[in-house]
Amino acid sequence: MRHFFSRRLTWLLMIAMLMSLSACGFKLRGPVSFPFHSIYIGVPETSEFGALLRRQIRANGQTQVTTKSEDAEVIMDVLLDSREKQVLSLNSQGRVREYNLLYNFSFRLRNASGKEYLEPVKIQLKRTITFNESVVLAKESEEAALYRDMQNDLVQQVMRRLSVVKMDD
């Protein structure tokens, strides 16, 4: 009998938690909508970041990514796109123990005549990675994975910033 009540109480608690989650206003982020209909992205076609950003914008279905700046309503100029690796700490023998991986990115949004809709935005992403000389290949692979993660994060941040642009003409 006691087992029956504890099981029933567990179910009631789970239902109460689910109901409280739905009441908190939690909602999955839907597709991003932009206040412009076409955009030119000023990064090379071969850029992994550019390809990822173009794919995300096209996935929304409402905004066209053009291949020529003169065909676009807005132009995204990339002012800085750099990766950096800084020594964070050394061990007692003076060998590197940790690195900071930095991804610096800056862009602006303007129209063909030069009117800025978004002043230069600077984004810096940082990840820490430990280093071990005995597993160099594994650490190189981990570093590449962290840079990919930062790139995906950067694309999401750029998408959010583009979605809140005010297009007052």
Secondary structure by P-SEA (a helix, b strand, c coil): caaaaaaaaaaaaaaaaaaaaaacccccccbbbbcccbbbbccccccaaaaaaaaaaaaaccbbbbcccccccbbbbbcccbbbbbbccccccccccbbbbbbbbbbccccccccccccbbbbbbbbbbbbbcccaaaaaaaaaaaaaaaaaaaaaaaaaaaaaccccc
